[in-house]
């Protein structure tokens, strides 16, 4: 889906009658049918829904996004549908939802159509995007080799990158929107925790989960953010990137800039050079809280305890139905005591204070560093059970840092056309989401000049 098919432009085409909703949805369905592992469920009634939108548009005004199809990660409740979180367990024992998740309800109120439920890492517990229960799903880059799509919002990202839809909804606990965005050359957002409601969203880590938009560009994600927070009025919202003319960005020294694939390092350095040429003040500095966040993610994660508490009964009864890698990861939480978990919560709270203080002292607008240290690894690299854990952690390392200092972040593609995909991550403290979008829009415009 190219920029001329972003949400804003597609909305104008539908509203003006240059395109019918039925035509758009049929095109989406044709593309969706070419990818076996993309959906866990595809709505057979969506074309009829599109026809009703077209008839309604002939007889009166509709919301600006009415009739635009999007996809939903398979952990959002939709009234009348079963949420399986990419698992065989919930497929077997789950029941149909009786109401929409809150963010889904806002999307429905805006008139958007739900094309289907996208594939994902089982129970959202992997940064790679693998799911053995479904046909393999690959990154859109180098399909001959077969490379990881990124997780856990794998199908969501691929549905946008393939051009099936202009935007989608995923979730981000340690990078699950941003990693697949980076691996597929699109935009993905981790909002501030609590910005978007978790009501009706299947949990992985209730203290870290964050629903988030992915799209063809920053503007599409910005619009989806406004819709899902229930703030969409009669007209589509607009950003103010002109307010970021004196932007000051910091590249943090430390682990997030280490052990980068050559292609990622080159793409990132090229992006920094272009930003400087575009008038952005790019500095290098030390924010030790970033390294501390990575260390906590690696050695004292908060997710394991929460995942184990949620899954232990299901594992006892249906453990054989789990993805073995996910089962192993969740099982790591059985040794974490409630006392230890409380200490981890306290440590994370202190880490957030530490980060916010140092960020303010640095007098910067945002941090910038590579979204993921590597280009999409070949799926064959994960076939060795002794290596798969290391591959997963390398995918998650940089993105997870933001979740541990409780910031908001966005991943933008920064690679040259035809080169392996690489993401540029822009990070702000908690609550600065509106500022983040404006900064990202300005960075996007500079990086896309003459392309």
C-alpha angles and dihedrals in degrees: 000000000000128000092265086064097053120129096266095050094041089051090055092049093052094043092050094048094242087123131023122225089235091056092049094048094047090052089050093049092050090054092044091055091060093066115066099190098042102092136038087197133007118201110241091194099056095098091056089049089052091053090054090052090053092051091048091050091056092056102042151339120306132190111280093251096045112137097013110134122224135169130238129213109245096254099070117096115237118186109260095012132101117240109215102166087221091297137126090215096064090038087060102039105020127100134215116278116251094207141017124267108256094253090047091051089056091050090050091049087055089057097248120152124229109225094187150302114288127224119255145170105291110274087352090277104134138060093211103069097229119147118173092194093072138042110285117277119205139192112266088242122084097357091173089070095038110231134194114273092210125246165318094339090044101141091042092057095042091050088060097040092051091051097247092127135001094230143010144183124247136153134243125209099152102352106319096139098036101045096056089042090056093045092052103038099249138109122272131178136207104196123204110284109268096020091107122040121254092200106129095009117123106243133236100160113000091197094053110025115115126178110224143177128246122192151150091272144000093267092058091051091046092054093047090049091055092047095049093048089054094244100117111122130182094301134042113266121247131213126228106223089159087076090067099062093122094048118168117195129183127211104207120227114229143054098341089065095046132091094018122166110251091245092052093048092049093048092048094047090048090052092050090050091052092048091052090049087051092058100263117142104231116185135174120228148143126268103169091191088073092060090043089053092054090047091052092048091051099042111018107026120177094208099070097065093046093047092049093049090053098043107033096096093045090047090054092052103031106018093131090063093059126097100260092229093051091045090053093049094049090047088061088074096064092084095050109100125211089247092053091048091052089053090051092052090051092048092051092050090053090046091055091052090047092051095046091050095049092043091055091046091053091060094220134137098223147341120250127197138138113295092220128013093225142043113247106300119229112262087234088069089067096053092085106081090208092058104038094082092053092049090051094049092048089054091051102039102093099034094048090059090071093052091053096051087042098236134143121246145177131203120216126185110252104171126108117258111276094019126108111284118263130174131222111210122208114195133192133174121273114292097022095104096127091051090047092056092050092049091047092050090054093046090047092052092051094047092048096051113124091004 
